């Protein structure tokens, strides 16, 4: 969903069933209050395949509710797009990477006191399951049985540049859409964040002494993968080392003060040190047939941007242990992504905050044969966020103020597509807990195929 040139909600649908699906979602859009105060072109894009085979049409209703509850959260005075800006044509404003140049020019008001960039980034098609990709040097390991594997490794980084100066990064959450891995997982409950894909926030307040000169500056979003340089050693990051494709958009939230900035226009001091290491071990039989592939990736990055307006820091770590057996018919990935990021802002002390996160995922897949008609799957993944919060509604925590959130989903599924008849069943255990707005909520749901077998909330 877009308001003009700015994406405000990225969502998905429930997993279809033979009897049809009905689902409802409510989203707080208070962070976009400055947009709602003026006329906007509202664009709701829900792409769908509709033909003689796929006959399910969507009947969609959007309802906006405006309230005057007090106290209201803080909100940006101005929001600027980092998008192709196609709203005037009635089209979604979104970049596709690789392919597009996700760069725009924007001029910031000289009385800006705090600024945050929010980025929506989602892998699709050959990048939908990026966290299961093998090293590029191993993509032909099982060509006779499973064909060419998806490469460039299982690590992705979303980067923000201002005038070609790195302003921060995001290590993406492994979102699983409905139907992902195996459809049986997601009936009748969808995966974590599937209805509301949270965005990644980078505080660019330290850049304000550089940006408030009244001139346009470039804002660029990049998605990079790995060049493993042959494996078993250091790897490098490259925007050409990703498959097709990622959908990205961004926006700049600007909070204004009473007076214009009249200081020195200097860039912040940047410190960053990405470290990537890989290992790969391919085992073959005596006749040269490849049977198993084991690989590991570890990554660390420390980043800081410092100026008189404040400091933005990030400390991130990542590991992925991958395995393919039975000549590629069996696969397993155990991935961990953790990080802490902080904004220390003497120019806007209310927006100083610290946020930590963890995205663990284990995904296993086992095909019965090389015709790929049946497979068993296992997934165990989670999302943990702890944030001191800010007075505005965050596009990442989806709340205002302190947030502690924990979500986990674990289950098994089976899929079969034999003689033009496909079906999938699965069992899933889902747990969710959140403390925000001074209240606590938790829920535990178990499902077996289309049935909710356990549901407890407190």
NUVODO-426658 format. One record per residue (C-alpha): residue number from 1; x, y, z. Coordinates in nm, 3 decimals, padded with zeros to 5 digits. Layout:
   pos        xx        yy        zz
   NUM         X         Y         Z
...
//
This chain:
   pos        xx        yy        zz
     1    00.000    00.000    00.000
     2    00.129    00.343   -00.097
     3    00.037    00.699   -00.010
     4    00.159    00.882   -00.317
     5    00.521    00.784   -00.373
     6    00.571    00.637   -00.025
     7    00.517    00.272    00.068
     8    00.334    00.247    00.401
     9    00.243   -00.123    00.424
    10    00.393   -00.437    00.269
    11    00.174   -00.742    00.319
    12    00.079   -01.084    00.184
    13   -00.227   -01.308    00.172
    14   -00.345   -01.613    00.361
    15   -00.262   -01.953    00.210
    16   -00.550   -02.045   -00.026
    17   -00.780   -02.339    00.048
    18   -01.037   -02.517   -00.166
    19   -01.321   -02.345    00.021
    20   -01.166   -02.000   -00.006
    21   -00.995   -01.772    00.244
    22   -01.111   -01.477    00.453
    23   -00.859   -01.275    00.652
    24   -00.844   -00.936    00.821
    25   -00.553   -00.725    00.944
    26   -00.529   -00.395    01.129
    27   -00.215   -00.181    01.108
    28   -00.119    00.134    01.298
    29   -00.018    00.400    01.045
    30    00.029    00.682    01.295
    31    00.391    00.725    01.185
    32    00.257    00.862    00.856
    33    00.034    01.128    01.015
    34    00.199    01.409    00.819
    35    00.094    01.233    00.496
    36   -00.265    01.182    00.611
    37   -00.299    01.557    00.673
    38   -00.300    01.632    00.299
    39   -00.467    01.470   -00.006
    40   -00.287    01.155   -00.119
    41   -00.305    00.912   -00.407
    42   -00.379    00.582   -00.230
    43   -00.249    00.279   -00.419
    44   -00.317   -00.075   -00.298
    45   -00.129   -00.328   -00.510
    46   -00.219   -00.695   -00.466
    47   -00.071   -00.884   -00.761
    48   -00.250   -01.204   -00.852
    49   -00.242   -01.473   -01.122
    50   -00.596   -01.513   -01.258
    51   -00.658   -01.750   -01.550
    52   -00.831   -02.078   -01.641
    53   -00.615   -02.265   -01.389
    54   -00.595   -02.012   -01.107
    55   -00.950   -01.888   -01.064
    56   -00.933   -01.726   -00.721
    57   -01.013   -01.354   -00.731
    58   -00.960   -01.120   -00.436
    59   -01.240   -00.907   -00.294
    60   -01.057   -00.646   -00.086
    61   -01.190   -00.373    00.142
    62   -00.971   -00.103    00.294
    63   -01.097    00.097    00.590
    64   -00.914    00.390    00.750
    65   -00.998    00.477    01.110
    66   -00.891    00.815    01.251
    67   -00.897    00.873    01.627
    68   -00.817    01.158    01.865
    69   -00.689    00.955    02.155
    70   -00.450    01.136    02.389
    71   -00.158    01.137    02.421
    72   -00.078    01.089    02.056
    73    00.267    00.957    01.957
    74    00.523    01.188    01.806
    75    00.534    01.192    01.428
    76    00.764    01.321    01.156
    77    00.695    01.669    01.020
    78    00.798    01.563    00.670
    79    00.847    01.227    00.495
    80    01.051    01.210    00.175
    81    01.051    00.907   -00.060
    82    01.343    00.692   -00.167
    83    01.142    00.538   -00.450
    84    01.095    00.569   -00.830
    85    00.811    00.816   -00.750
    86    00.546    00.667   -00.980
    87    00.246    00.755   -00.764
    88    00.116    01.020   -01.005
    89    00.074    00.746   -01.269
    90   -00.118    00.521   -01.030
    91    00.168    00.270   -01.012
    92    00.347    00.132   -00.703
    93    00.671    00.318   -00.632
    94    00.920    00.039   -00.574
    95    01.268   -00.051   -00.698
    96    01.368   -00.396   -00.829
    97    01.725   -00.508   -00.758
    98    01.937   -00.598   -00.939
    99    01.835   -00.393   -01.238
   100    01.717   -00.056   -01.110
   101    01.934    00.214   -00.962
   102    01.769    00.268   -00.624
   103    01.896    00.625   -00.591
   104    01.709    00.954   -00.546
   105    01.805    01.314   -00.480
   106    01.648    01.486   -00.179
   107    01.698    01.824   -00.013
   108    01.640    01.835    00.363
   109    01.489    02.137    00.543
   110    01.761    02.329    00.724
   111    01.569    02.322    01.053
   112    01.575    01.938    01.074
   113    01.681    01.811    01.419
   114    01.631    01.435    01.378
   115    01.616    01.205    01.075
   116    01.560    00.834    01.025
   117    01.557    00.627    00.706
   118    01.318    00.332    00.691
   119    01.382    00.059    00.432
   120    01.150   -00.215    00.305
   121    01.347   -00.496    00.140
   122    01.213   -00.838    00.041
   123    01.368   -01.119   -00.163
   124    01.148   -01.270   -00.435
   125    01.176   -01.540   -00.703
   126    01.533   -01.675   -00.701
   127    01.603   -01.469   -00.386
   128    01.293   -01.568   -00.186
   129    01.489   -01.833    00.007
   130    01.826   -01.655   -00.005
   131    01.919   -01.803    00.334
   132    01.941   -02.150    00.174
   133    02.165   -02.051   -00.120
   134    02.504   -02.218   -00.163
   135    02.835   -02.051   -00.234
   136    02.870   -01.943   -00.596
   137    03.167   -02.176   -00.642
   138    02.942   -02.474   -00.549
   139    02.635   -02.412   -00.767
   140    02.721   -02.699   -01.008
   141    02.793   -02.958   -00.737
   142    02.486   -03.172   -00.811
   143    02.407   -03.080   -01.170
   144    02.304   -03.435   -01.280
   145    02.044   -03.474   -01.003
   146    01.908   -03.131   -00.906
   147    02.049   -02.898   -01.170
   148    02.218   -02.567   -01.099
   149    02.175   -02.449   -00.741
   150    02.097   -02.090   -00.641
   151    02.423   -01.922   -00.550
   152    02.596   -01.614   -00.411
   153    02.573   -01.769   -00.064
   154    02.308   -01.743    00.209
   155    02.415   -01.400    00.338
   156    02.251   -01.074    00.231
   157    02.307   -00.717    00.345
   158    02.088   -00.413    00.277
   159    02.297   -00.097    00.261
   160    02.215    00.273    00.276
   161    02.448    00.526    00.117
   162    02.428    00.905    00.131
   163    02.637    01.065   -00.145
   164    02.825    00.732   -00.170
   165    02.904    00.741    00.204
   166    02.777    00.436    00.392
   167    02.513    00.548    00.644
   168    02.419    00.209    00.787
   169    02.312   -00.145    00.703
   170    02.036   -00.396    00.772
   171    02.065   -00.774    00.790
   172    01.727   -00.901    00.674
   173    01.482   -01.123    00.857
   174    01.414   -01.453    00.671
   175    01.049   -01.387    00.594
   176    00.849   -01.693    00.485
   177    00.539   -01.604    00.286
   178    00.229   -01.821    00.279
   179    00.309   -02.118    00.058
   180    00.679   -02.081    00.134
   181    00.882   -02.405    00.168
   182    00.559   -02.612    00.195
   183    00.198   -02.483    00.179
   184    00.090   -02.716    00.461
   185    00.282   -02.509    00.716
   186    00.058   -02.205    00.669
   187   -00.298   -02.330    00.695
   188   -00.479   -02.175    00.873
   189   -00.212   -01.950    01.038
   190    00.049   -01.754    00.842
   191    00.421   -01.716    00.909
   192    00.588   -01.454    01.126
   193    00.531   -01.101    00.988
   194    00.368   -01.233    00.667
   195    00.075   -00.991    00.705
   196    00.293   -00.695    00.803
   197    00.656   -00.696    00.692
   198    00.844   -00.475    00.935
   199    01.098   -00.234    00.789
   200    01.459   -00.166    00.885
   201    01.551    00.168    01.042
   202    01.879    00.358    01.017
   203    01.919    00.679    01.216
   204    02.091    00.938    00.995
   205    02.086    01.223    01.249
   206    02.470    01.220    01.259
   207    02.460    01.317    00.889
   208    02.256    01.634    00.949
   209    02.553    01.875    00.975
   210    02.644    01.751    00.626
   211    02.292    01.742    00.480
   212    02.150    02.076    00.599
   213    02.329    02.289    00.341
   214    02.019    02.350    00.130
   215    02.153    02.136   -00.155
   216    02.021    01.804   -00.290
   217    02.197    01.487   -00.174
   218    02.175    01.134   -00.311
   219    02.019    00.852   -00.108
   220    02.090    00.501   -00.237
   221    01.969    00.156   -00.129
   222    02.173   -00.148   -00.226
   223    02.133   -00.521   -00.163
   224    02.458   -00.716   -00.169
   225    02.548   -01.083   -00.163
   226    02.873   -01.275   -00.139
   227    03.161   -01.331   -00.373
   228    03.323   -01.630   -00.201
   229    03.643   -01.602   -00.409
   230    03.654   -01.977   -00.462
   231    03.549   -02.072   -00.109
   232    03.740   -02.166    00.208
   233    03.854   -01.820    00.306
   234    03.760   -01.453    00.314
   235    03.461   -01.341    00.109
   236    03.367   -01.000   -00.024
   237    03.035   -00.820   -00.065
   238    02.908   -00.716   -00.406
   239    02.584   -00.572   -00.543
   240    02.637   -00.793   -00.851
   241    02.639   -01.105   -00.631
   242    02.263   -01.147   -00.590
   243    02.009   -01.332   -00.799
   244    01.680   -01.193   -00.928
   245    01.525   -01.021   -00.742
   246    01.470   -00.790   -00.440
   247    01.188   -00.536   -00.400
   248    01.309   -00.230   -00.209
   249    01.178    00.112   -00.116
   250    01.266    00.368    00.146
   251    01.158    00.688    00.308
   252    01.319    00.962    00.518
   253    01.138    01.067    00.837
   254    01.229    01.427    00.925
   255    01.159    01.600    01.256
   256    01.193    01.977    01.250
   257    01.288    02.241    01.506
   258    01.235    02.616    01.526
   259    01.570    02.734    01.392
   260    01.778    02.662    01.084
   261    02.118    02.500    01.119
   262    02.400    02.750    01.065
   263    02.705    02.540    01.153
   264    02.976    02.377    00.949
   265    02.862    02.140    00.674
   266    03.084    01.839    00.737
   267    03.026    01.467    00.692
   268    03.022    01.241    00.999
   269    03.315    01.023    01.095
   270    03.245    00.672    00.964
   271    03.393    00.353    01.104
   272    03.300    00.012    00.965
   273    03.467   -00.328    00.941
   274    03.280   -00.611    00.764
   275    03.434   -00.956    00.807
   276    03.312   -01.258    00.607
   277    03.459   -01.608    00.617
   278    03.352   -01.921    00.429
   279    03.432   -02.290    00.428
   280    03.319   -02.554    00.181
   281    03.365   -02.931    00.170
   282    03.239   -03.138   -00.124
   283    03.252   -03.517   -00.082
   284    03.259   -03.750   -00.384
   285    03.255   -04.126   -00.440
   286    03.547   -04.314   -00.593
   287    03.394   -04.274   -00.940
   288    03.371   -03.896   -00.900
   289    03.000   -03.863   -00.818
   290    02.938   -03.581   -00.573
   291    02.732   -03.696   -00.274
   292    02.743   -03.434    00.003
   293    02.827   -03.066    00.039
   294    02.889   -02.891    00.369
   295    02.952   -02.518    00.392
   296    02.968   -02.248    00.656
   297    02.950   -01.871    00.647
   298    03.029   -01.634    00.931
   299    02.995   -01.257    00.916
   300    03.049   -00.967    01.152
   301    03.012   -00.595    01.107
   302    03.066   -00.300    01.337
   303    02.948    00.038    01.211
   304    02.941    00.387    01.356
   305    02.863    00.735    01.226
   306    02.957    01.022    01.458
   307    02.905    01.398    01.442
   308    02.813    01.680    01.684
   309    02.446    01.583    01.630
   310    02.502    01.233    01.768
   311    02.619    00.879    01.701
   312    02.461    00.582    01.526
   313    02.621    00.244    01.600
   314    02.557   -00.113    01.486
   315    02.715   -00.441    01.598
   316    02.603   -00.743    01.396
   317    02.693   -01.112    01.381
   318    02.580   -01.396    01.154
   319    02.642   -01.767    01.097
   320    02.497   -02.020    00.855
   321    02.577   -02.392    00.852
   322    02.456   -02.548    00.528
   323    02.440   -02.910    00.418
   324    02.325   -03.094    00.107
   325    02.317   -03.474    00.102
   326    02.196   -03.758   -00.118
   327    02.338   -03.580   -00.423
   328    02.144   -03.264   -00.342
   329    01.803   -03.415   -00.264
   330    01.842   -03.342    00.109
   331    01.921   -02.994    00.239
   332    01.959   -02.827    00.577
   333    02.042   -02.472    00.684
   334    02.092   -02.352    01.041
   335    02.124   -01.975    01.048
   336    02.164   -01.718    01.324
   337    02.148   -01.340    01.283
   338    02.198   -01.115    01.585
   339    02.257   -00.748    01.635
   340    02.245   -00.440    01.854
   341    02.208   -00.086    01.728
   342    02.192    00.243    01.915
   343    02.128    00.610    01.852
   344    02.283    00.855    02.100
   345    02.148    01.196    02.000
   346    02.225    01.509    02.204
   347    02.044    01.708    01.934
   348    01.724    01.504    01.989
   349    01.764    01.321    02.323
   350    01.407    01.183    02.326
   351    01.497    00.977    02.018
   352    01.807    00.819    02.172
   353    01.744    00.446    02.188
   354    01.898    00.100    02.181
   355    01.753   -00.199    01.997
   356    01.869   -00.561    01.991
   357    01.738   -00.841    01.772
   358    01.782   -01.208    01.690
   359    01.658   -01.403    01.385
   360    01.728   -01.779    01.422
   361    01.610   -02.021    01.154
   362    01.653   -02.391    01.079
   363    01.510   -02.515    00.749
   364    01.532   -02.877    00.628
   365    01.401   -03.024    00.303
   366    01.411   -03.385    00.179
   367    01.294   -03.489   -00.170
   368    01.189   -03.849   -00.226
   369    01.336   -03.869   -00.578
   370    01.473   -03.664   -00.865
   371    01.124   -03.603   -01.009
   372    01.073   -03.364   -00.712
   373    00.706   -03.462   -00.682
   374    00.711   -03.524   -00.307
   375    00.911   -03.390   -00.016
   376    00.919   -03.359    00.361
   377    01.004   -03.028    00.527
   378    01.090   -02.896    00.873
   379    01.118   -02.535    00.984
   380    01.199   -02.375    01.318
   381    01.244   -02.000    01.311
   382    01.193   -01.702    01.533
   383    01.207   -01.328    01.588
   384    01.321   -01.156    01.906
   385    01.330   -00.778    01.945
   386    01.407   -00.569    02.253
   387    01.401   -00.190    02.219
   388    01.405    00.103    02.460
   389    01.180    00.273    02.209
   390    01.117    00.624    02.085
   391    00.825    00.867    02.118
   392    00.716    00.798    01.758
   393    00.578    00.472    01.616
   394    00.869    00.269    01.478
   395    00.841    00.097    01.140
   396    01.061   -00.178    01.288
   397    00.910   -00.246    01.631
   398    00.564   -00.138    01.505
   399    00.506    00.042    01.835
   400    00.586    00.359    02.025
   401    00.801    00.336    02.337
   402    00.970    00.027    02.485
   403    00.907   -00.309    02.317
   404    00.999   -00.666    02.404
   405    00.882   -00.917    02.146
   406    00.936   -01.289    02.095
   407    00.786   -01.506    01.820
   408    00.864   -01.865    01.727
   409    00.717   -02.116    01.483
   410    00.821   -02.481    01.454
   411    00.668   -02.764    01.254
   412    00.677   -03.038    00.992
   413    00.505   -03.053    00.654
   414    00.463   -03.288    00.359
   415    00.396   -03.199   -00.004
   416    00.298   -03.419   -00.298
   417    00.224   -03.337   -00.661
   418    00.147   -03.663   -00.840
   419   -00.070   -03.713   -01.150
   420   -00.178   -03.347   -01.158
   421   -00.305   -03.370   -00.803
   422   -00.119   -03.165   -00.544
   423   -00.175   -03.154   -00.172
   424    00.016   -03.056    00.140
   425   -00.042   -03.109    00.508
   426    00.150   -02.993    00.810
   427    00.162   -02.944    01.185
   428    00.291   -02.625    01.343
   429    00.349   -02.491    01.693
   430    00.336   -02.110    01.718
   431    00.424   -01.896    02.018
   432    00.409   -01.517    02.043
   433    00.466   -01.273    02.330
   434    00.495   -00.895    02.335
   435    00.529   -00.625    02.599
   436    00.449   -00.279    02.462
   437    00.241    00.026    02.551
   438    00.262   -00.084    02.914
   439    00.072   -00.408    02.857
   440    00.161   -00.773    02.792
   441    00.009   -01.016    02.546
   442    00.097   -01.377    02.467
   443   -00.056   -01.650    02.254
   444    00.018   -02.016    02.188
   445   -00.145   -02.180    01.886
   446   -00.108   -02.533    01.749
   447   -00.236   -02.634    01.406
   448   -00.275   -02.966    01.227
   449   -00.343   -02.925    00.857
   450   -00.652   -02.699    00.837
   451   -00.745   -02.729    01.203
   452   -00.648   -02.525    01.508
   453   -00.597   -02.791    01.775
   454   -00.486   -02.560    02.059
   455   -00.528   -02.187    02.119
   456   -00.441   -02.010    02.444
   457   -00.401   -01.634    02.493
   458   -00.322   -01.420    02.795
//
